[in-house]
């Protein structure tokens, strides 16, 4: 039986056991609710990250699974609110008329402007992917170091970096074209 005390004590081996026992259940719970593999993966990772970060505030009268699923549900609600708001803003922007004949996006970007666009693209990344990307690119951490810090596999880190770079390139190409 898994208990809260080991988590509160910061036992990383024990946390790994919790992760191994509940990750798949949590992932499929979120997948069932959202029908999105992307959201399920993001929210599951965020839930385990928050569980570890907030382990001192866990209550011993509730099971780990109860608290983990509450954390995940709260994160999911926040996640969906954030993306629903972005969709509404995007829809409003798509409805605006742009003057014909004005095509400033074809002009070459300066290095400063390109860096600004990259920063904007990074800010658009989902929270866990953004965190992994910043740990890699800004803090210079290796995939293994990031994996150990976030209690995920190196392959998960690699996938986040790949998807982040792909999303950033897509964002920049849309702005330039």
TORVEXTI-52838 format. One line per field, with one value per residue: residue in one letter; chain; x, y, z of N, C-alpha, C in turn. Coordinates in steps of 0.02 Angstrom, whole numbers, always signed. Layout:
! residues N
aa <- (a, ...)
ch <- (A, ...)
npx <- (X, ...)
npy <- (Y, ...)
npz <- (Z, ...)
capx <- (X, ...)
capy <- (Y, ...)
capz <- (Z, ...)
cpx <- (X, ...)
cpy <- (Y, ...)
cpz <- (Z, ...)
! end
This chain:
! residues 177
aa <- (x, x, x, x, x, x, x, x, x, x, x, x, x, x, x, x, x, x, x, x, x, x, x, x, x, x, x, x, x, x, x, x, x, x, x, x, x, x, x, x, x, x, x, x, x, x, x, x, x, x, x, x, x, x, x, x, x, x, x, x, x, x, x, x, x, x, x, x, x, x, x, x, x, x, x, x, x, x, x, x, x, x, x, x, x, x, x, x, x, x, x, x, x, x, x, x, x, x, x, x, x, x, x, x, x, x, x, x, x, x, x, x, x, x, x, x, x, x, x, x, x, x, x, x, x, x, x, x, x, x, x, x, x, x, x, x, x, x, x, x, x, x, x, x, x, x, x, x, x, x, x, x, x, x, x, x, x, x, x, x, x, x, x, x, x, x, x, x, x, x, x, x, x, x, x, x, x)
ch <- (A, A, A, A, A, A, A, A, A, A, A, A, A, A, A, A, A, A, A, A, A, A, A, A, A, A, A, A, A, A, A, A, A, A, A, A, A, A, A, A, A, A, A, A, A, A, A, A, A, A, A, A, A, A, A, A, A, A, A, A, A, A, A, A, A, A, A, A, A, A, A, A, A, A, A, A, A, A, A, A, A, A, A, A, A, A, A, A, A, A, A, A, A, A, A, A, A, A, A, A, A, A, A, A, A, A, A, A, A, A, A, A, A, A, A, A, A, A, A, A, A, A, A, A, A, A, A, A, A, A, A, A, A, A, A, A, A, A, A, A, A, A, A, A, A, A, A, A, A, A, A, A, A, A, A, A, A, A, A, A, A, A, A, A, A, A, A, A, A, A, A, A, A, A, A, A, A)
npx <- (+43, +31, +91, +68, +169, +300, +311, +304, +422, +511, +557, +625, +629, +514, +420, +437, +382, +249, +224, +242, +137, +21, +25, -19, -155, -200, -171, -259, -381, -388, -378, -498, -588, -555, -527, -408, -246, -134, -172, -197, -69, +5, -66, -57, +82, +102, +25, +94, +213, +170, +121, +241, +307, +222, +218, +235, +118, +22, -116, -133, -246, -311, -303, -161, -197, -323, -287, -196, -278, -366, -280, -244, -369, -397, -290, -322, -443, -399, -309, -395, -477, -382, -345, -467, -495, -388, -426, -543, -493, -408, -505, -572, -469, -448, -560, -540, -515, -382, -280, -275, -136, -38, +98, +190, +248, +329, +446, +618, +668, +749, +887, +853, +715, +684, +725, +632, +515, +542, +541, +407, +349, +397, +331, +204, +204, +144, +134, +219, +301, +360, +431, +523, +590, +648, +731, +822, +873, +895, +947, +1041, +1036, +1057, +967, +954, +976, +866, +763, +784, +761, +626, +567, +538, +554, +702, +668, +542, +577, +654, +553, +472, +561, +580, +447, +429, +525, +477, +351, +392, +464, +359, +277, +362, +379, +250, +237, +336, +301)
npy <- (-60, +106, +253, +421, +474, +433, +502, +635, +638, +647, +540, +481, +359, +298, +389, +361, +234, +267, +343, +242, +156, +235, +315, +267, +240, +368, +437, +372, +402, +541, +544, +480, +578, +688, +646, +666, +630, +709, +809, +724, +670, +787, +840, +733, +726, +853, +840, +743, +811, +919, +850, +803, +925, +985, +900, +913, +969, +875, +778, +664, +593, +562, +456, +426, +411, +475, +609, +633, +619, +723, +832, +817, +835, +968, +1031, +993, +1061, +1195, +1194, +1169, +1283, +1382, +1350, +1356, +1492, +1543, +1492, +1565, +1696, +1681, +1652, +1773, +1857, +1799, +1841, +1974, +2103, +2120, +2243, +2248, +2213, +2244, +2171, +2139, +2032, +1964, +2030, +2026, +1966, +2046, +2000, +2028, +2039, +1910, +1837, +1885, +1832, +1696, +1689, +1721, +1609, +1508, +1544, +1506, +1371, +1218, +1203, +1100, +1058, +1180, +1203, +1096, +1126, +1252, +1213, +1136, +1220, +1350, +1331, +1239, +1103, +925, +795, +685, +741, +827, +733, +663, +767, +798, +677, +588, +490, +486, +477, +535, +667, +692, +682, +791, +898, +881, +901, +1032, +1104, +1081, +1144, +1276, +1306, +1296, +1401, +1512, +1504, +1529, +1661, +1722, +1688)
npz <- (+0, -46, +33, +96, +174, +133, +13, +59, +129, +28, -46, -185, -253, -207, -258, -393, -396, -370, -484, -584, -549, -565, -682, -810, -784, -751, -869, -961, -902, -922, -1060, -1093, -1050, -1132, -1262, -1326, -1361, -1349, -1252, -1145, -1119, -1088, -975, -886, -864, -808, -692, -616, -599, -523, -412, -356, -331, -239, -133, +6, +51, +42, +102, +231, +260, +144, +0, -108, -241, -246, -218, -322, -437, -413, -423, -558, -620, -588, -655, -785, -805, -796, -904, -1014, -1007, -1035, -1168, -1233, -1222, -1299, -1425, -1447, -1456, -1568, -1666, -1670, -1717, -1842, -1906, -1934, -2055, -2169, -2239, -2415, -2520, -2428, -2366, -2256, -2194, -2279, -2281, -2236, -2079, -1944, -1838, -1705, -1711, -1753, -1641, -1552, -1606, -1590, -1451, -1428, -1488, -1404, -1287, -1321, -1311, -1237, -1057, -992, -1099, -1131, -1014, -1017, -1137, -1105, -998, -1068, -1173, -1119, -991, -1015, -984, -994, -1082, -999, -872, -864, -871, -751, -659, -682, -664, -770, -921, -1025, -1157, -1159, -1131, -1245, -1342, -1307, -1334, -1472, -1519, -1474, -1548, -1676, -1668, -1643, -1761, -1852, -1808, -1831, -1971, -2015, -1976, -2054, -2186)
capx <- (+0, +70, +69, +87, +229, +360, +313, +320, +493, +551, +585, +617, +614, +443, +384, +440, +332, +184, +219, +232, +72, -37, +31, -62, -225, -214, -170, -321, -436, -389, -393, -570, -623, -540, -519, -348, -185, -91, -193, -188, +2, +24, -97, -29, +149, +94, -3, +148, +260, +139, +119, +308, +322, +177, +213, +231, +50, -24, -151, -126, -312, -334, -255, -121, -235, -374, -255, -167, -332, -392, -230, -251, -433, -388, -246, -360, -491, -360, -282, -449, -496, -330, -347, -531, -486, -345, -465, -589, -453, -387, -563, -584, -417, -459, -616, -520, -493, -314, -276, -246, -74, +11, +125, +252, +277, +379, +509, +664, +671, +815, +903, +816, +645, +680, +728, +567, +467, +557, +516, +334, +334, +410, +277, +144, +211, +110, +176, +272, +346, +397, +479, +576, +629, +689, +783, +871, +904, +916, +986, +1093, +1032, +1053, +903, +956, +967, +796, +723, +791, +730, +553, +545, +511, +606, +740, +630, +489, +610, +671, +491, +452, +606, +564, +384, +439, +560, +430, +301, +425, +477, +295, +257, +404, +366, +186, +249, +378, +266)
capy <- (+0, +168, +302, +490, +491, +426, +559, +695, +632, +660, +477, +480, +290, +289, +429, +323, +181, +300, +358, +180, +128, +276, +354, +241, +251, +440, +453, +348, +441, +606, +529, +467, +642, +738, +614, +695, +600, +765, +837, +672, +666, +849, +845, +680, +748, +911, +816, +712, +864, +957, +804, +805, +993, +1002, +840, +931, +991, +818, +761, +592, +559, +543, +413, +458, +413, +527, +674, +639, +630, +791, +877, +810, +865, +1041, +1050, +985, +1117, +1255, +1183, +1178, +1353, +1420, +1339, +1382, +1565, +1555, +1479, +1621, +1753, +1665, +1659, +1845, +1883, +1774, +1879, +2043, +2115, +2146, +2284, +2214, +2242, +2252, +2105, +2151, +1970, +1939, +2065, +1987, +1984, +2058, +1952, +2046, +2021, +1837, +1815, +1902, +1782, +1633, +1696, +1715, +1539, +1470, +1559, +1472, +1299, +1193, +1215, +1051, +1062, +1243, +1193, +1051, +1163, +1302, +1178, +1114, +1273, +1408, +1310, +1194, +1036, +869, +760, +642, +785, +849, +674, +650, +822, +795, +608, +560, +456, +527, +476, +586, +732, +697, +694, +860, +942, +873, +934, +1103, +1132, +1077, +1196, +1341, +1315, +1309, +1469, +1561, +1501, +1562, +1733, +1745, +1680)
capz <- (+0, -52, +83, +85, +213, +92, -34, +97, +148, -31, -69, -258, -274, -193, -307, -455, -389, -379, -556, -621, -534, -583, -743, -864, -763, -756, -941, -993, -873, -957, -1130, -1096, -1041, -1183, -1328, -1354, -1334, -1332, -1188, -1095, -1102, -1055, -909, -843, -844, -763, -629, -578, -581, -467, -354, -326, -306, -184, -90, +77, +68, +35, +164, +244, +267, +78, -36, -159, -304, -240, -224, -389, -485, -401, -454, -631, -641, -584, -710, -847, -811, -813, -971, -1062, -1006, -1069, -1240, -1259, -1229, -1357, -1485, -1457, -1480, -1636, -1709, -1679, -1760, -1910, -1935, -1951, -2124, -2176, -2300, -2473, -2545, -2375, -2351, -2219, -2169, -2326, -2270, -2195, -2009, -1914, -1785, -1645, -1723, -1754, -1571, -1522, -1632, -1557, -1382, -1432, -1503, -1343, -1240, -1344, -1298, -1177, -999, -981, -1156, -1123, -959, -1042, -1187, -1071, -961, -1116, -1213, -1080, -933, -1039, -954, -1040, -1080, -939, -813, -865, -855, -679, -623, -690, -652, -832, -958, -1072, -1219, -1151, -1140, -1317, -1379, -1293, -1371, -1543, -1532, -1463, -1606, -1733, -1658, -1651, -1833, -1885, -1788, -1866, -2042, -2025, -1968, -2109, -2250)
cpx <- (+44, +44, +98, +154, +292, +367, +334, +394, +539, +585, +572, +601, +540, +400, +382, +390, +261, +173, +204, +162, +14, -33, -19, -136, -245, -218, -237, -383, -444, -406, -468, -610, -614, -538, -457, -287, -137, -108, -182, -115, +24, -3, -69, +41, +145, +70, +52, +200, +233, +135, +187, +323, +282, +171, +206, +160, -1, -54, -152, -192, -342, -281, -217, -162, -289, -344, -225, -222, -365, -345, -239, -315, -428, -345, -283, -409, -455, -333, -336, -473, -447, -337, -413, -527, -442, -383, -513, -551, -431, -445, -578, -532, -426, -514, -598, -499, -423, -312, -244, -183, -21, +35, +192, +285, +329, +446, +553, +664, +742, +826, +863, +743, +636, +681, +662, +514, +479, +531, +440, +313, +344, +355, +212, +146, +170, +159, +234, +324, +390, +450, +537, +621, +675, +745, +840, +909, +931, +961, +1041, +1093, +1028, +984, +899, +944, +894, +750, +725, +756, +654, +524, +508, +569, +642, +703, +573, +518, +626, +609, +467, +495, +590, +499, +389, +472, +515, +378, +331, +439, +413, +271, +296, +390, +299, +195, +288, +340, +210)
cpy <- (+62, +219, +371, +506, +486, +482, +622, +696, +642, +598, +470, +410, +276, +328, +392, +266, +209, +315, +295, +151, +168, +312, +331, +252, +324, +461, +433, +382, +507, +596, +517, +532, +688, +711, +642, +665, +655, +794, +787, +668, +728, +853, +793, +702, +806, +889, +784, +763, +903, +913, +806, +873, +1011, +945, +857, +950, +934, +800, +686, +556, +539, +500, +453, +465, +468, +596, +685, +653, +698, +842, +876, +843, +941, +1066, +1046, +1042, +1181, +1252, +1196, +1250, +1395, +1412, +1359, +1457, +1581, +1544, +1537, +1682, +1742, +1674, +1732, +1876, +1861, +1814, +1950, +2048, +2144, +2185, +2245, +2250, +2253, +2183, +2113, +2087, +1942, +1975, +2021, +2012, +1998, +2005, +1964, +2025, +1945, +1810, +1829, +1850, +1714, +1634, +1690, +1643, +1496, +1482, +1526, +1396, +1280, +1196, +1164, +1053, +1125, +1234, +1150, +1089, +1214, +1270, +1157, +1172, +1331, +1389, +1262, +1125, +983, +836, +717, +683, +809, +792, +659, +704, +816, +726, +579, +525, +504, +531, +527, +655, +743, +714, +766, +909, +940, +912, +1010, +1135, +1133, +1134, +1265, +1355, +1331, +1380, +1521, +1561, +1534, +1638, +1760, +1742, +1726)
cpz <- (+0, -1, +66, +118, +172, +41, +2, +117, +88, -59, -145, -284, -263, -242, -374, -454, -399, -452, -596, -610, -563, -650, -797, -847, -772, -830, -974, -965, -911, -1030, -1139, -1092, -1101, -1254, -1364, -1321, -1311, -1263, -1132, -1072, -1064, -983, -861, -818, -794, -694, -586, -557, -520, -404, -318, -295, -244, -133, -16, +99, +61, +103, +173, +250, +199, +44, -87, -223, -302, -251, -293, -441, -474, -433, -530, -656, -640, -641, -776, -857, -830, -884, -1024, -1064, -1046, -1145, -1270, -1269, -1289, -1422, -1500, -1484, -1552, -1685, -1722, -1725, -1832, -1945, -1954, -2024, -2123, -2241, -2356, -2494, -2491, -2355, -2316, -2195, -2216, -2319, -2226, -2124, -1987, -1860, -1722, -1652, -1724, -1683, -1536, -1543, -1599, -1485, -1380, -1443, -1441, -1292, -1259, -1331, -1238, -1117, -988, -1037, -1151, -1069, -982, -1091, -1153, -1030, -1008, -1147, -1171, -1021, -952, -1009, -1008, -1033, -1016, -876, -808, -844, -780, -638, -624, -678, -712, -868, -1005, -1139, -1217, -1161, -1213, -1358, -1368, -1332, -1445, -1560, -1523, -1523, -1667, -1728, -1667, -1724, -1870, -1870, -1827, -1940, -2059, -2022, -2028, -2175, -2254)
! end
